[in-house]
Amino acid sequence: MSMKRKPRIPSRTRITPAAVEAYRAGNRLELHRALNLPPWQASPLDAVGACPWPPSTAGGRTWAKAQELRGALTCAG
């Protein structure tokens, strides 16, 4: 008997009031928790300008997403 698989839905990070508050306070740990980010993800608090890490590192691969989150947090706050 075959099973139907659920289609993969990309995980979307929601900008919550707790995330905005943590961003305003500069609290990196609470911001990562509120946004449900993995520990290797670059923090939106640091995502300003060009990426300081090589492209093959975890920070380099997640820099664009961190900049996107920073923009969303800035607009929400």
C-alpha positions, 0 to 999 in steps of 0.5 A: 500500500502506498502513502501520499507524501505531504508536499514540502512547504518552505519554512517561513519565519514569522515576524512576531511582536516578541521578535521585534522587541528582541531586535529593538533590545539587541538581544541576540539569544531571544531574537534567535528564539523568537524567529526560530533560527538555527544557531549557525544562522547569521544574526539579523542584528549583525547583517549590515553591509557586505558579508564578513565571512567567506561564502562557503561558511555557514555565516556566508550562506545565511547572510542574505537571509539575515539581511532580509530578516533585518529589513522585515524587522526594521519595517515592523518596528 
